[in-house]
Amino acid sequence: MASQRVAIITQDEARWELPDWQRQQADLITDPAELLALLDLAASGLPESLAAARDFPLRVPRRYVDLIEKGNPQDPLLRQVLSVPAELEAVPGYGVDPLEEGDHTPVPGLLHKYHGRALLVVTGACAVHCRYCFRRHFPYQAHLSGKRWEEALEWLSARPDINEVILSGGDPLTLTNRRIGQLLDALAEIPHLRRLRIHSRTPVVIPDRLDDELKRLLSRPRWRTVLVLHANHPREISAQLAERGREWQQAGITLLNQSVLLAGVNDDLDTLVALSDGLHEAGILPYYLHQLDKVAGAAHFAVPDEAALALHQGLRGRLPGFLVPRLSREEPGKPAKTVLAG
């Protein structure tokens, strides 16, 4: 009987008490050999994959691996997460700080590049390591040590021209709801902040992250929250993500998506059309289709501008205007993103 249960919490029970998304986030695949074995793929290229993973560790949730086609070494989802030898090639024009973010850091943990907006680097952790990540070489320890958020919050409080704060990282949704709530409470005390934006890929790879407690935190009346997700391929929009997306849209949270145009992943018209259609069905609007940031280790994902513009033209012919993302590039020193095609 329940009343006779001994009140001892074992280690296994303590893990069971964690939210499901946290257990998934703690149980990641970090070994290329394990990933290849799970997908029934030959380990012939394993030494090179291990070498690339030493430069930028492999990190992928098991729930995301379930979406990858077994036996297909060219699967577009696999290409985004598996370390490959091409990452170790030095390519002219590709560097460790492709957006020159180090030049736009007034205090540790805060980036200020565009008028009226500031970006908080709230964590260096991610639920998945995307091989094209423009911050794969970012010096997180220099931004997250010491007092962490205090200096950034003080800077924001002293800048009435800043009306929007963007939570980024790493991935801000790897933080617990309690920690996110603490940060939101502190930001809510700054009266000139009117908009809150959060950029996250975590719900795409762990849909359970969109839980009810987080939805409550982000739907408070202090501001209308914008959650910008990051899906690059229609197969990343799982049934669970679509269900959560519709629920969150109904809760008054604006859901947008930004993708990166990636060779071998989504650089064909049918894939991009299916992505926009799938996002809309999930209550998420396509926002940006980014050209690749020139970060060292990601040159093999680049799509030439001519091909990108042709794809965007094709999208305009196949989709209503509100489902066509803006093709853009972020360039150091520019006052805004460069829109290649709207």
C-alpha positions as CSV (number, residue, x, y, z in Angstrom):
1,M,0.0,0.0,0.0
2,A,1.2,3.5,-0.7
3,S,0.9,4.5,3.0
4,Q,3.5,1.8,3.9
5,R,6.1,3.0,1.4
6,V,9.5,3.7,3.0
7,A,10.4,7.4,2.4
8,I,13.9,6.8,0.9
9,I,14.8,8.3,-2.4
10,T,17.3,6.2,-4.3
11,Q,19.6,7.5,-7.0
12,D,17.4,6.0,-9.7
13,E,14.3,7.6,-8.2
14,A,16.0,10.9,-8.0
15,R,16.7,10.7,-11.7
16,W,13.1,9.7,-12.3
17,E,12.0,12.9,-10.5
18,L,13.8,15.0,-13.0
19,P,11.7,16.4,-15.9
20,D,11.9,14.1,-18.9
21,W,13.6,16.8,-21.0
22,Q,16.4,17.0,-18.4
23,R,17.0,13.3,-18.4
24,Q,17.1,13.3,-22.2
25,Q,19.6,16.2,-22.1
26,A,21.8,14.4,-19.7
27,D,21.7,11.2,-21.8
28,L,23.5,12.4,-24.9
29,I,25.5,10.5,-27.5
30,T,29.1,11.9,-27.4
31,D,31.0,9.1,-29.1
32,P,31.0,8.9,-32.9
33,A,31.5,5.1,-32.7
34,E,28.2,4.8,-30.7
35,L,26.3,7.0,-33.1
36,L,27.5,5.0,-36.2
37,A,26.6,1.7,-34.5
38,L,23.1,3.0,-33.6
39,L,22.6,3.9,-37.2
40,D,23.9,0.7,-38.7
41,L,26.8,2.6,-40.4
42,A,30.3,1.3,-41.1
43,A,33.0,2.6,-38.9
44,S,35.5,2.9,-41.8
45,G,35.8,6.7,-41.3
46,L,35.8,6.6,-37.5
47,P,39.4,7.7,-36.9
48,E,38.8,10.9,-38.9
49,S,35.4,11.4,-37.2
50,L,37.1,11.1,-33.8
51,A,39.8,13.6,-34.8
52,A,37.1,16.2,-35.8
53,A,35.2,15.5,-32.6
54,R,38.3,16.4,-30.5
55,D,38.2,19.9,-32.1
56,F,34.5,20.3,-31.5
57,P,32.9,17.5,-29.4
58,L,30.0,15.4,-30.8
59,R,26.8,15.9,-28.8
60,V,23.4,14.7,-29.9
61,P,20.2,13.6,-28.0
62,R,18.9,10.1,-28.6
63,R,15.5,11.4,-29.4
64,Y,17.0,13.2,-32.4
65,V,18.9,10.1,-33.5
66,D,15.5,8.4,-33.8
67,L,14.7,10.8,-36.6
68,I,17.8,9.8,-38.6
69,E,17.5,7.2,-41.4
70,K,19.5,4.1,-40.5
71,G,22.0,2.9,-43.0
72,N,22.2,6.2,-44.8
73,P,25.6,8.0,-44.4
74,Q,24.2,11.0,-46.3
75,D,21.1,11.4,-44.3
76,P,20.5,15.2,-44.0
77,L,20.0,15.1,-40.2
78,L,23.1,13.0,-39.7
79,R,25.2,15.5,-41.7
80,Q,24.3,18.2,-39.2
81,V,25.6,16.3,-36.1
82,L,28.3,13.8,-37.2
83,S,31.9,15.1,-37.0
84,V,33.7,14.6,-40.4
85,P,37.2,15.1,-41.7
86,A,36.3,18.1,-43.8
87,E,36.0,20.1,-40.5
88,L,39.8,19.9,-40.0
89,E,40.6,21.5,-43.4
90,A,41.8,25.1,-43.3
91,V,39.8,27.2,-45.8
92,P,40.7,30.8,-46.6
93,G,38.1,33.3,-45.4
94,Y,36.8,31.0,-42.6
95,G,37.8,31.9,-39.1
96,V,37.1,31.3,-35.4
97,D,35.0,34.6,-35.0
98,P,33.2,35.0,-38.4
99,L,30.9,37.8,-37.1
100,E,33.6,39.6,-35.2
101,E,31.5,39.3,-32.0
102,G,34.5,40.1,-29.9
103,D,34.3,43.7,-31.1
104,H,30.7,44.1,-29.9
105,T,31.0,43.0,-26.3
106,P,30.7,46.0,-23.9
107,V,30.6,43.7,-20.9
108,P,31.1,39.9,-20.5
109,G,28.1,37.9,-21.6
110,L,26.5,40.7,-23.6
111,L,26.6,41.5,-27.3
112,H,25.4,44.7,-28.7
113,K,25.5,45.0,-32.5
114,Y,22.1,46.3,-33.6
115,H,20.2,49.4,-32.6
116,G,17.7,48.9,-29.8
117,R,18.6,45.3,-29.2
118,A,21.1,43.5,-27.0
119,L,21.9,39.8,-26.8
120,L,22.7,37.9,-23.6
121,V,24.9,34.9,-23.8
122,V,23.2,33.1,-20.9
123,T,25.0,29.7,-21.1
124,G,27.6,28.0,-23.1
125,A,25.7,24.7,-23.1
126,C,23.8,23.2,-26.0
127,A,21.6,20.1,-26.2
128,V,23.2,19.4,-29.6
129,H,26.4,20.4,-31.3
130,C,25.5,21.4,-34.9
131,R,28.6,21.0,-37.0
132,Y,28.1,24.4,-38.8
133,C,27.7,26.4,-35.5
134,F,29.1,29.9,-35.9
135,R,30.0,29.9,-32.2
136,R,31.8,26.5,-32.2
137,H,35.0,28.4,-31.2
138,F,33.4,31.0,-29.0
139,P,35.3,31.8,-25.7
140,Y,32.4,31.0,-23.4
141,Q,34.6,31.0,-20.3
142,A,35.5,34.6,-20.8
143,H,31.8,35.5,-20.9
144,L,30.3,33.3,-18.2
145,S,32.8,33.4,-15.4
146,G,32.7,35.6,-12.3
147,K,29.4,37.4,-11.6
148,R,28.0,36.0,-14.8
149,W,24.8,38.0,-15.5
150,E,25.2,40.9,-13.1
151,E,27.3,43.1,-15.2
152,A,25.1,42.6,-18.2
153,L,22.0,43.4,-16.3
154,E,23.6,46.6,-14.9
155,W,24.6,47.6,-18.5
156,L,21.0,47.0,-19.7
157,S,19.6,49.0,-16.9
158,A,21.7,52.0,-17.8
159,R,20.8,51.9,-21.5
160,P,17.2,53.2,-22.1
161,D,17.8,53.0,-25.8
162,I,17.7,49.2,-25.6
163,N,14.1,47.9,-25.8
164,E,14.6,44.3,-26.7
165,V,16.7,41.6,-25.1
166,I,17.6,38.4,-26.8
167,L,18.5,35.3,-24.8
168,S,21.1,33.2,-26.7
169,G,24.1,31.1,-25.9
170,G,24.9,28.2,-26.3
171,D,21.2,27.5,-25.9
172,P,19.2,29.3,-23.2
173,L,16.6,26.5,-23.0
174,T,19.2,24.1,-21.7
175,L,18.8,26.1,-18.4
176,T,16.3,24.9,-15.9
177,N,12.9,26.6,-15.6
178,R,14.0,27.9,-12.2
179,R,17.1,29.5,-13.6
180,I,15.2,31.0,-16.5
181,G,12.6,32.3,-14.2
182,Q,15.2,34.1,-12.1
183,L,16.7,35.8,-15.2
184,L,13.2,36.8,-16.4
185,D,12.4,38.3,-13.0
186,A,15.6,40.4,-13.2
187,L,14.9,41.5,-16.7
188,A,11.3,42.4,-15.8
189,E,12.7,45.0,-13.4
190,I,14.2,47.0,-16.3
191,P,11.3,49.2,-17.4
192,H,12.5,50.1,-20.9
193,L,12.7,46.5,-22.0
194,R,9.6,45.9,-24.0
195,R,10.4,42.7,-26.0
196,L,11.8,39.4,-25.0
197,R,13.2,37.1,-27.7
198,I,14.7,33.6,-27.1
199,H,16.7,31.7,-29.7
200,S,16.8,27.9,-29.2
201,R,17.3,24.7,-31.1
202,T,16.7,22.5,-28.0
203,P,12.9,22.0,-28.7
204,V,13.7,20.7,-32.2
205,V,16.0,18.0,-30.8
206,I,14.2,17.5,-27.5
207,P,10.5,18.6,-27.9
208,D,9.7,17.8,-24.3
209,R,11.6,21.0,-23.4
210,L,8.4,22.9,-24.3
211,D,6.8,21.9,-21.0
212,D,3.9,23.6,-19.2
213,E,6.1,25.3,-16.6
214,L,8.2,27.0,-19.3
215,K,5.1,28.0,-21.2
216,R,3.7,29.6,-18.1
217,L,7.0,31.5,-17.5
218,L,7.1,32.9,-21.1
219,S,3.4,33.8,-21.4
220,R,3.4,36.2,-18.4
221,P,1.8,39.6,-19.3
222,R,5.1,41.6,-18.7
223,W,5.8,41.2,-22.5
224,R,4.9,39.2,-25.6
225,T,7.7,36.6,-25.9
226,V,9.1,35.6,-29.3
227,L,10.6,32.1,-29.4
228,V,12.8,31.6,-32.5
229,L,13.4,27.9,-33.2
230,H,16.0,26.5,-35.5
231,A,14.9,23.7,-37.7
232,N,16.7,23.1,-41.0
233,H,14.9,20.1,-42.5
234,P,11.2,19.0,-42.5
235,R,12.0,15.7,-40.8
236,E,13.1,17.7,-37.7
237,I,9.5,18.8,-37.2
238,S,8.3,15.7,-35.3
239,A,4.7,15.1,-34.4
240,Q,5.5,16.0,-30.8
241,L,7.1,19.3,-31.8
242,A,4.2,20.2,-34.0
243,E,1.7,19.4,-31.1
244,R,3.7,21.5,-28.6
245,G,4.1,24.3,-31.2
246,R,0.4,24.6,-31.7
247,E,-0.2,24.7,-28.0
248,W,2.3,27.4,-27.4
249,Q,0.9,29.5,-30.3
250,Q,-2.5,29.3,-28.6
251,A,-0.9,30.5,-25.3
252,G,0.1,33.8,-27.0
253,I,3.8,33.0,-27.6
254,T,5.0,34.0,-31.0
255,L,6.9,31.1,-32.7
256,L,9.3,31.8,-35.5
257,N,11.9,29.7,-37.2
258,Q,15.3,30.5,-38.7
259,S,17.2,28.0,-40.8
260,V,20.7,27.8,-42.3
261,L,21.0,26.9,-45.9
262,L,23.3,23.9,-45.8
263,A,24.8,21.8,-48.7
264,G,23.6,18.3,-48.5
265,V,20.9,19.1,-46.0
266,N,18.3,21.5,-47.3
267,D,19.7,23.0,-50.5
268,D,16.9,21.7,-52.8
269,L,13.5,23.3,-53.5
270,D,11.3,20.4,-52.4
271,T,13.0,20.2,-49.0
272,L,12.6,23.9,-48.4
273,V,9.0,23.9,-49.4
274,A,8.2,20.9,-47.2
275,L,10.0,22.7,-44.3
276,S,7.9,25.8,-44.6
277,D,4.7,23.8,-44.9
278,G,5.6,21.7,-41.9
279,L,6.5,24.7,-39.8
280,H,3.1,26.3,-40.6
281,E,1.3,23.2,-39.6
282,A,3.1,23.3,-36.3
283,G,2.2,26.9,-35.6
284,I,5.6,28.2,-36.5
285,L,6.3,30.9,-39.1
286,P,9.4,30.8,-41.3
287,Y,11.5,33.9,-40.5
288,Y,15.1,33.7,-41.9
289,L,16.9,31.4,-44.3
290,H,20.6,32.3,-43.5
291,Q,23.6,31.9,-45.7
292,L,26.3,30.1,-43.8
293,D,28.5,32.1,-41.4
294,K,32.1,31.5,-42.4
295,V,33.3,29.7,-39.3
296,A,36.3,27.5,-39.4
297,G,35.3,23.9,-39.8
298,A,32.0,24.5,-41.7
299,A,33.1,25.4,-45.2
300,H,31.8,22.1,-46.6
301,F,28.2,23.3,-45.9
302,A,28.5,26.4,-48.0
303,V,25.9,27.0,-50.8
304,P,26.9,29.6,-53.4
305,D,24.8,32.8,-53.5
306,E,23.7,32.1,-57.1
307,A,22.2,28.8,-56.1
308,A,20.7,30.3,-52.9
309,L,19.0,33.0,-54.9
310,A,17.6,30.5,-57.3
311,L,16.2,28.4,-54.5
312,H,14.6,31.5,-53.0
313,Q,13.0,32.4,-56.3
314,G,11.6,28.9,-56.5
315,L,10.1,29.3,-53.0
316,R,8.3,32.4,-54.0
317,G,6.8,30.5,-56.9
318,R,5.6,27.6,-54.7
319,L,4.5,29.2,-51.5
320,P,2.4,32.1,-50.2
321,G,4.5,35.1,-49.3
322,F,4.0,34.6,-45.5
323,L,5.7,31.2,-45.7
324,V,8.8,32.4,-47.6
325,P,11.7,33.1,-45.2
326,R,14.0,36.0,-46.0
327,L,17.3,34.9,-47.5
328,S,19.9,36.8,-45.5
329,R,23.5,36.9,-44.4
330,E,25.0,38.4,-41.3
331,E,28.1,40.5,-42.0
332,P,30.5,42.0,-39.5
333,G,30.1,45.8,-39.0
334,K,26.8,46.1,-40.8
335,P,23.9,47.8,-38.9
336,A,21.5,45.0,-39.7
337,K,21.4,41.6,-41.5
338,T,22.0,41.8,-45.2
339,V,18.8,40.6,-46.9
340,L,19.7,38.9,-50.2
341,A,16.0,38.3,-51.1
342,G,12.9,39.1,-49.2
